[in-house]
């Protein structure tokens, strides 16, 4: 490579907002490219199943405007992964349309490459029949019924579709669902940078300056053939070997081997060295190729949800809360056939008593002085969910319990209306790995000018 490559990430998720001054500091420091992630499954399957975006139109525009200004006026390319949150074709088209609007308003001329990631059901059925799809993590084997029920299916692309987009002059790449580090790694591999360096840098950078302390937004990576340096752009933040290493290890089932499309990033020999009080150099990561698979994500609509939230402070009721909620559940089930027949669900989340960890909670002897009860009902229709939730809420408020000293008012409600419709409920119907014949076969690249 002729020189170092500098990549800036303004924030870990497009639309989350970032300090403009810190962004321009990175641009003035010689950034060669702007890369930002725009998607995640952290929000669950709702966005994919209902066609929702992670952030508002105004939030996306606010974040895009400085980036597109740098692109148009300083010829710094912008790469966006997993457009809109889920990276469907519709989300890619939305993001391209927003960029078109900004370009028109500002008088920019931009060359855009749009990479699509929707997967037709027929393709999934064909690979399933050929035995070329397996689980991704602890999920059941895929069957045709799950494919048929899916409202939308996308696949996580690797570096190859980005490399294809970069093979011709381009100002902005708007990609559908992508493995988060992929656009970073693509820029590096195009420059001849070691794959271990490329993938490790992308793994950390895709979250912005979350690897700094305190956690921040804008970060600049300086990459060379066999190492990369990380520096947050806020003077109030710093990267340390511990903060960078800690962020490398998060969000994976194994902290040392990070699997992705076409390979595994092996971190067993990685080193983290402080260059000064704010900058860390990372070296010696290794990328090992594996048979090429892509992760499929599909979502289906499984019912409708209604919820209520209440608080309990009576120490007698708190002591017997498990038995009390079990009695409420029996009463509600006897009242509503949809629960008795397994067509609906009533679920209590007890915050203050294993509400987060559930059965995995290691602290067994906590004595809370108050509890928050979140009850959710999932029914085949919104009306049925509403009816069951109402019965459950009234029972929680008025049902008797041993040693009760009052005649009513078991629970305090912070909101009115006390029951709230959430609407359609989605589930991941597909969360599986699919073999591909070519890393680019499923991800067409369309080029246009705005």
C-alpha positions in Angstrom: 0.0 0.0 0.0 1.2 3.5 -0.9 0.3 5.1 2.4 -1.6 4.7 5.6 -5.4 4.4 5.3 -7.5 6.5 7.7 -11.1 5.7 8.4 -13.5 7.8 10.5 -16.7 6.5 12.1 -18.9 9.3 13.4 -21.0 7.1 15.7 -21.9 3.5 16.2 -25.3 3.7 14.6 -26.4 6.1 11.9 -29.1 8.3 13.4 -27.8 8.2 17.0 -26.2 11.7 16.6 -22.6 12.8 17.0 -20.6 16.1 17.7 -20.0 17.8 14.4 -16.8 19.4 15.7 -15.3 16.0 16.5 -16.3 14.7 13.1 -14.6 17.6 11.3 -11.5 17.1 13.5 -11.2 13.6 12.0 -11.8 14.9 8.5 -9.1 17.5 9.0 -6.7 14.8 10.3 -6.8 13.3 6.8 -9.6 10.7 6.8 -9.7 8.8 3.6 -13.1 7.3 4.1 -16.2 7.6 6.3 -17.8 4.3 7.3 -20.9 3.9 9.4 -23.1 1.0 10.4 -26.9 1.5 10.2 -28.3 -1.9 11.4 -28.5 -4.5 14.1 -30.7 -7.3 15.4 -30.4 -5.8 18.9 -33.9 -4.3 18.6 -35.3 -7.7 17.9 -37.3 -8.9 14.9 -40.0 -6.1 14.9 -38.2 -3.8 12.5 -37.7 -6.6 9.9 -41.1 -8.1 10.3 -43.0 -4.7 10.2 -40.8 -2.8 7.8 -39.8 -0.2 10.5 -36.6 1.8 10.6 -34.4 2.1 13.6 -34.4 5.9 13.7 -36.4 8.8 12.4 -36.1 10.5 9.1 -34.9 13.7 10.7 -32.2 11.8 12.7 -30.9 10.2 9.6 -30.8 13.5 7.7 -29.0 15.2 10.6 -26.3 12.6 10.7 -25.9 12.3 6.9 -25.5 16.0 6.1 -22.0 16.5 7.5 -20.9 13.2 6.0 -22.2 14.0 2.6 -20.7 17.5 2.8 -17.3 15.9 3.4 -17.9 13.5 0.6 -19.0 16.2 -2.0 -16.5 18.9 -1.1 -13.4 16.8 -0.1 -14.0 13.6 -2.2 -14.1 11.3 0.8 -16.2 8.2 0.1 -19.1 7.2 2.5 -19.9 3.6 3.1 -23.2 2.7 4.9 -23.9 -0.8 6.1 -27.4 -2.4 6.9 -29.4 0.6 5.7 -32.3 1.7 7.8 -31.7 -0.9 10.5 -32.6 -4.2 8.8 -31.0 -3.7 5.4 -34.0 -4.7 3.3 -34.3 -3.6 -0.3 -36.9 -1.1 0.8 -34.6 0.4 3.5 -31.8 0.7 0.9 -34.1 2.5 -1.5 -35.2 4.8 1.4 -31.7 5.7 2.3 -30.8 6.3 -1.4 -33.9 8.5 -1.6 -32.8 10.5 1.4 -29.3 11.0 0.0 -30.9 12.1 -3.3 -33.0 14.7 -1.4 -30.0 16.1 0.5 -27.9 16.2 -2.7 -30.6 18.1 -4.5 -31.0 20.6 -1.6 -27.3 21.2 -1.3 -26.4 21.0 -5.0 -24.1 18.0 -4.7 -23.5 15.5 -7.5 -22.8 12.0 -6.1 -22.2 8.6 -7.6 -24.0 6.0 -5.5 -23.7 2.2 -5.4 -26.7 0.5 -3.8 -26.2 -3.1 -2.7 -29.3 -5.2 -2.1 -29.7 -8.1 0.4 -33.3 -9.4 0.2 -33.4 -13.2 -0.3 -36.3 -14.7 -2.3 -38.0 -17.6 -0.5 -37.5 -19.9 -3.5 -33.7 -19.6 -3.0 -34.0 -20.5 0.7 -36.3 -23.4 -0.1 -33.8 -24.7 -2.7 -30.8 -24.5 -0.4 -32.9 -26.0 2.5 -33.9 -29.0 0.3 -30.2 -29.5 -0.7 -29.1 -29.6 3.0 -27.1 -26.4 2.7 -28.7 -24.5 5.6 -28.0 -25.0 9.3 -28.7 -23.2 12.6 -26.8 -20.1 13.7 -26.5 -20.7 17.4 -29.2 -22.3 19.6 -32.1 -22.3 17.2 -34.2 -25.2 15.8 -33.5 -26.6 12.4 -35.2 -24.6 9.6 -38.2 -26.0 7.9 -40.4 -24.8 5.0 -43.2 -23.7 7.3 -40.8 -21.1 8.8 -39.8 -20.0 5.4 -43.4 -19.6 4.3 -44.3 -17.6 7.4 -41.5 -15.1 7.0 -42.6 -11.6 6.0 -39.1 -10.6 5.0 -35.7 -12.4 4.6 -32.3 -10.8 4.3 -28.7 -12.2 4.3 -25.6 -10.6 5.9 -23.1 -9.8 3.1 -19.4 -10.0 3.6 -16.7 -7.9 2.0 -17.1 -9.1 -1.6 -20.2 -7.1 -2.6 -18.4 -4.0 -1.2 -15.3 -4.8 -3.2 -17.5 -5.1 -6.3 -19.0 -1.7 -5.5 -15.6 -0.2 -5.0 -14.2 -1.6 -8.3 -15.6 1.5 -10.1 -15.6 5.2 -9.0 -18.2 5.7 -6.3 -18.9 8.4 -3.8 -21.5 6.7 -1.5 -22.2 3.0 -1.0 -25.6 2.2 0.6 -25.6 -1.5 1.5 -28.4 -3.8 2.6 -27.9 -6.2 5.5 -24.2 -6.5 6.1 -21.9 -8.1 8.6 -21.0 -5.1 10.6 -17.2 -5.1 10.0 -17.5 -5.9 6.3 -17.3 -2.3 4.8 -14.3 -1.6 6.9 -12.6 -4.8 5.9 -13.4 -4.2 2.2 -11.6 -0.9 2.2 -8.6 -2.5 3.8 -8.4 -5.5 1.6 -8.6 -3.3 -1.5 -5.4 -1.7 -0.2 -3.6 -4.9 0.5 -3.9 -4.8 4.2 -3.6 -8.1 6.2 -7.1 -9.6 6.6 -6.6 -10.1 10.3 -5.9 -6.4 10.7 -8.8 -5.5 8.4 -11.4 -7.6 10.2 -10.3 -6.8 13.7 -10.3 -3.0 13.0 -13.8 -3.3 11.6 -15.0 -5.3 14.6 -14.0 -2.5 16.9 -14.7 0.6 14.7 -18.3 -0.4 13.8 -19.4 0.8 17.2 -17.7 4.2 16.9 -15.8 5.3 20.0 -17.5 2.9 22.4 -14.0 1.4 22.8 -12.8 4.6 24.5 -13.2 5.6 28.1 -15.5 7.2 28.7 -17.5 5.7 25.8 -17.8 8.2 23.0 -18.9 8.6 19.4 -16.4 9.8 16.8 -13.2 7.7 16.3 -10.4 7.6 13.8 -8.5 4.5 12.7 -5.1 4.7 11.1 -4.4 1.4 9.3 -1.2 0.1 7.8 -0.3 -3.3 6.4 0.1 -5.1 9.7 -1.4 -2.9 12.4 -4.0 -0.2 13.2 -4.2 2.6 15.6 -7.4 3.9 17.3 -7.9 7.5 18.6 -11.1 9.0 19.8 -11.8 12.5 18.4 -13.1 14.0 21.6 -10.4 15.5 23.9 -12.4 14.1 26.8 -12.0 10.5 25.8 -9.0 8.2 25.4 -8.4 4.7 24.2 -6.4 2.3 26.5 -5.3 -1.2 25.9 -7.9 -2.4 28.4 -10.8 -0.4 26.8 -9.9 -1.5 23.3 -9.4 -5.2 24.2 -12.6 -5.2 26.3 -14.7 -3.9 23.3 -13.1 -6.5 21.0 -14.4 -9.3 23.2 -18.0 -8.3 23.6 -21.1 -9.7 22.0 -19.8 -13.1 20.9 -20.3 -16.6 22.1 -16.5 -17.0 22.1 -14.3 -14.1 22.9 -11.2 -15.5 21.1 -12.7 -16.7 17.8 -15.1 -14.4 16.0 -16.9 -16.1 13.1 -18.2 -14.2 10.1 -18.8 -14.6 6.3 -16.0 -16.7 4.9 -13.8 -17.0 7.9 -13.0 -16.7 11.6 -11.0 -13.8 13.3 -8.6 -15.4 15.7 -7.6 -13.1 18.5 -5.5 -15.4 20.6 -2.2 -13.7 19.5 -3.6 -10.1 19.3 -1.7 -7.4 21.2 -2.8 -3.9 22.4 -0.2 -1.3 23.0 -0.6 2.3 24.2 1.2 4.7 21.9 0.4 7.7 24.1 -2.3 8.6 26.7 -5.1 8.5 24.0 -4.1 6.1 21.2 -3.8 2.3 21.1 -2.1 0.2 18.4 -3.5 -3.3 17.7 -1.4 -6.0 16.0 -1.1 -9.8 15.3 -4.7 -10.7 14.8 -5.2 -13.6 12.4 -8.1 -14.2 9.9 -8.6 -17.9 9.0 -10.8 -18.7 6.0 -13.6 -21.2 6.3 -16.3 -22.5 3.9 -18.4 -19.5 2.9 -21.8 -19.1 4.6 -24.0 -16.1 5.1 -26.4 -15.6 8.0 -30.1 -15.4 7.0 -32.5 -13.3 9.1 -36.2 -13.8 8.6 -39.1 -12.5 10.6 -42.7 -13.5 10.9 -45.8 -12.0 12.7 -46.9 -14.3 15.5 -49.6 -12.4 17.3 -50.6 -9.1 18.9 -49.3 -7.8 22.3 -50.9 -5.8 25.1 -49.1 -4.9 28.3 -49.5 -3.3 31.7 -46.9 -2.1 34.3 -47.5 -2.0 38.0 -45.6 -1.6 41.3 -45.8 -3.6 44.5 -44.6 -2.4 47.9 -46.4 -4.7 50.4 -43.6 -6.8 52.0 -46.1 -9.7 52.6 -47.1 -9.8 48.9 -43.4 -9.4 47.8 -42.5 -12.4 49.9 -45.1 -14.6 48.2 -45.0 -13.0 44.8 -44.3 -16.3 42.9 -47.3 -18.1 44.4 -49.5 -14.9 43.9 -48.7 -14.6 40.2 -49.2 -18.4 39.7 -52.7 -18.0 41.2 -53.4 -15.0 38.9 -52.3 -17.0 35.9 -54.6 -19.9 36.9 -57.5 -17.5 37.3 -56.9 -15.8 34.0 -56.4 -19.1 32.1 -59.7 -20.4 33.5 -61.4 -17.3 32.3 -60.0 -17.2 28.7 -60.2 -20.2 26.4 -57.4 -18.8 24.2 -54.9 -19.2 27.1 -56.3 -22.7 28.0 -56.0 -23.8 24.4 -52.4 -22.5 24.0 -53.4 -19.8 21.4 -52.3 -17.0 23.7 -49.6 -16.3 26.3 -49.5 -14.5 29.6 -46.0 -13.6 30.8 -45.0 -11.8 34.0 -41.6 -10.1 34.2 -40.8 -9.3 37.9 -38.2 -6.6 38.1 -36.5 -6.5 41.4 -36.6 -10.3 41.6 -34.8 -11.9 38.7 -36.5 -9.7 36.1 -33.4 -9.4 34.0 -31.6 -12.8 34.4 -34.5 -15.0 35.2 -33.4 -18.5 36.1 -29.8 -17.6 35.4 -29.7 -15.0 38.3 -26.8 -16.0 40.6 -28.1 -13.9 43.6 -30.7 -16.0 45.3 -31.3 -14.2 48.6 -32.2 -10.6 47.6 -34.9 -8.9 49.7 -36.4 -6.1 47.6 -38.6 -3.6 49.3 -40.5 -3.0 46.0 -41.2 -4.8 42.8 -42.1 -3.8 39.3 -44.4 -6.1 37.4 -44.5 -6.0 33.7 -47.2 -8.2 32.3 -47.4 -9.0 28.6 -50.1 -10.9 26.8 -49.6 -12.2 23.2 -52.9 -13.2 21.5 -54.0 -14.2 18.1 -55.8 -10.9 17.7 -55.5 -7.5 19.4 -59.0 -7.8 20.9 -58.1 -11.2 22.6 -54.8 -9.8 23.9 -56.6 -6.8 25.3 -59.3 -8.9 27.0 -56.7 -11.2 28.7 -54.5 -8.4 29.8 -57.5 -6.6 31.4 -58.4 -9.7 33.4 -54.8 -10.2 34.5 -54.4 -6.5 35.5 -57.6 -6.6 37.6 -56.6 -9.8 39.2 -53.2 -8.4 40.1 -54.9 -5.4 41.7 -57.6 -7.2 43.7 -56.7 -10.9 44.1 -56.4 -12.1 47.7 -53.2 -13.6 49.2 -52.2 -15.2 52.5 -51.8 -12.8 55.5 -53.2 -9.9 53.4 -53.9 -6.9 55.6 -55.8 -4.6 53.1 -58.9 -5.4 51.1 -57.7 -4.1 47.8 -55.0 -2.0 46.0 -52.3 -4.7 45.7 -50.6 -2.8 42.9 -49.8 0.8 41.9 -50.0 1.8 38.3 -47.8 4.6 36.9 -49.6 4.9 33.5 -53.1 5.5 32.2 -54.6 3.8 30.3 -53.5 1.0 32.5 -53.4 -1.5 29.6 -51.6 -0.5 26.5 -51.8 -2.1 23.0 -48.3 -2.7 21.5 -49.6 -4.1 18.3 -48.2 -6.9 16.1 -45.6 -9.2 17.6 -42.8 -10.6 15.5 -40.4 -13.5 16.0 -37.2 -14.5 14.2 -38.5 -17.3 12.0 -35.1 -17.7 10.3 -31.7 -17.2 12.1 -29.6 -19.7 10.1 -26.4 -20.0 8.1 -26.7 -20.7 4.4 -23.9 -22.0 2.1 -23.4 -19.9 -1.1 -21.7 -20.7 -4.4 -20.3 -17.2 -4.7 -20.0 -14.4 -2.0 -21.6 -12.0 -4.5 -24.4 -14.1 -6.0 -27.1 -12.9 -3.6 -26.2 -9.2 -3.5 -26.8 -7.3 -6.7 -25.1 -3.9 -7.0 -27.0 -1.0 -8.7 -25.3 2.2 -9.7 -26.9 5.6 -10.1 -26.1 9.3 -9.9 -27.9 11.9 -7.9 
